[in-house]
Structure formats: structure tokens, C-alpha cells
Amino acid sequence: MKILSIVESAYRGTLEEQDDTVLWLNHSVRNAGAELGLLLRGNAVNYLARGQDASGLTFGDKPLAHPLQPDKELEALIAVGVAVYAVEEDLRERALAADRLIGGVEKIHRQNIATLFDRYDRVWHW
């Protein structure tokens, strides 16, 4: 079964989590043997920016001990064969130039999202 997982809402941070729950779930689904594609759109395209550093993030007087590194999580997904896509217009709206992004990501135009759906048996939207 081929699954396209769409991530639109970006991680907002909690003390309990040191990773994005949806990215973690996608790792698990891939590790279980599913053929997986991941489409980033909306604010989630910010995950593609290289070198993100959330160390120093605190909630009141409680520091986040294991800060999120979405760029590294996505690189790990790409390394195990997950196709990662990003909506080009969303990247442009957030001024994310190609030289600031991790490699291995296919940019698609918003108008072609429905065509991408046709490549997959299931579509999950987060």
C-alpha cells in the first residue's frame, strides 16, 4: 500500500515531546514496510530549512532538553526512501530560498497536488 502523508501544521513545542509526533509516526510507518510519501505544505514547509536550532528554548523556567530538529528528521526519512514533496508556492510565501533547504525534496506546484494524490492508495492529512 502506498501512503501519502500531508503535514500542514508545524510543530509548536511541548515539554513532553522532543520530536514532531507526525514525523515520528511517518518513520514508524515506513519502518513497518509501507511505501510512503510526505507532502509538506503551509507552515510545515519551514521544516525544510537547514540548520534549525531550538536549543535554548524554555517554557517558563523549564528548558527543552531535547529540541526538535525537523531538518534532520526529514533527512533521515529521505535516507530510507521516503519521497518528500513541498508546495512551491508555500516555500515562496515564506521566503525559503532553495539554497536554505535540505536536499532531496521535490517541489510541486499547488495546482498539481491532486495529481500527486493519484500516485498513492491512501492520503493522510495532519
C-alpha positions as semicolon CSV with decimal commas, in nm:
position;residue;x (nm);y (nm);z (nm)
1;M;0,000;0,000;0,000
2;K;0,129;0,345;-0,091
3;I;0,051;0,622;0,158
4;L;0,085;0,996;0,109
5;S;0,111;1,177;0,440
6;I;0,039;1,550;0,425
7;V;0,181;1,767;0,702
8;E;0,043;2,120;0,711
9;S;0,059;2,229;1,074
10;A;0,408;2,293;1,203
11;Y;0,529;2,168;1,541
12;R;0,455;2,409;1,823
13;G;0,665;2,262;2,103
14;T;0,588;2,087;2,430
15;L;0,794;1,975;2,725
16;E;0,698;1,612;2,672
17;E;0,800;1,580;2,309
18;Q;1,140;1,621;2,152
19;D;1,025;1,533;1,804
20;D;0,731;1,610;1,584
21;T;0,472;1,339;1,653
22;V;0,362;1,321;1,289
23;L;0,718;1,287;1,159
24;W;0,781;1,017;1,422
25;L;0,466;0,835;1,308
26;N;0,582;0,852;0,947
27;H;0,917;0,699;1,048
28;S;0,728;0,417;1,221
29;V;0,500;0,353;0,923
30;R;0,800;0,343;0,689
31;N;0,990;0,111;0,926
32;A;0,688;-0,122;0,924
33;G;0,732;-0,158;0,548
34;A;0,483;0,086;0,398
35;E;0,573;0,277;0,086
36;L;0,544;0,635;0,200
37;G;0,543;0,983;0,053
38;L;0,539;1,300;0,262
39;L;0,395;1,630;0,138
40;L;0,484;1,944;0,334
41;R;0,259;2,241;0,286
42;G;0,158;2,553;0,476
43;N;0,377;2,629;0,776
44;A;0,525;2,278;0,772
45;V;0,748;2,375;0,476
46;N;0,961;2,554;0,737
47;Y;1,082;2,205;0,841
48;L;1,297;2,206;0,528
49;A;1,521;2,493;0,640
50;R;1,871;2,360;0,711
51;G;2,044;2,409;1,044
52;Q;1,748;2,481;1,266
53;D;1,845;2,522;1,629
54;A;1,581;2,525;1,900
55;S;1,831;2,477;2,182
56;G;1,780;2,737;2,448
57;L;1,403;2,711;2,416
58;T;1,241;2,729;2,757
59;F;0,888;2,714;2,891
60;G;0,898;2,938;3,196
61;D;1,198;2,809;3,387
62;K;1,192;2,463;3,223
63;P;1,433;2,417;2,932
64;L;1,355;2,185;2,643
65;A;1,618;1,916;2,699
66;H;1,597;1,757;2,352
67;P;1,500;2,023;2,099
68;L;1,329;1,933;1,774
69;Q;1,545;1,908;1,461
70;P;1,291;1,872;1,180
71;D;1,551;1,912;0,905
72;K;1,744;1,613;1,045
73;E;1,425;1,408;1,085
74;L;1,335;1,475;0,721
75;E;1,685;1,387;0,602
76;A;1,652;1,055;0,788
77;L;1,318;0,987;0,616
78;I;1,468;1,066;0,276
79;A;1,762;0,835;0,354
80;V;1,526;0,538;0,399
81;G;1,344;0,603;0,072
82;V;1,055;0,829;0,168
83;A;0,966;1,069;-0,114
84;V;0,939;1,418;0,033
85;Y;0,749;1,689;-0,153
86;A;0,697;2,057;-0,076
87;V;0,444;2,302;-0,218
88;E;0,649;2,555;-0,411
89;E;0,410;2,843;-0,351
90;D;0,424;2,783;0,026
91;L;0,804;2,793;0,016
92;R;0,794;3,118;-0,179
93;E;0,536;3,277;0,054
94;R;0,773;3,209;0,346
95;A;1,081;3,334;0,156
96;L;1,253;2,995;0,181
97;A;1,509;3,001;-0,099
98;A;1,643;2,674;-0,242
99;D;1,992;2,733;-0,101
100;R;1,848;2,730;0,255
101;L;1,670;2,394;0,218
102;I;1,778;2,035;0,274
103;G;1,836;1,831;-0,038
104;G;1,629;1,551;-0,183
105;V;1,294;1,732;-0,178
106;E;1,071;1,755;-0,485
107;K;0,889;2,086;-0,521
108;I;0,541;2,074;-0,666
109;H;0,301;2,348;-0,762
110;R;-0,019;2,375;-0,563
111;Q;-0,223;2,307;-0,877
112;N;-0,055;1,964;-0,909
113;I;-0,140;1,830;-0,563
114;A;-0,440;1,633;-0,694
115;T;-0,213;1,465;-0,950
116;L;0,019;1,365;-0,665
117;F;-0,277;1,204;-0,486
118;D;-0,326;0,972;-0,785
119;R;0,013;0,811;-0,717
120;Y;-0,098;0,685;-0,374
121;D;-0,360;0,443;-0,241
122;R;-0,424;0,637;0,081
123;V;-0,389;1,004;0,173
124;W;-0,347;1,111;0,536
125;H;-0,373;1,478;0,629
126;W;-0,237;1,616;0,957
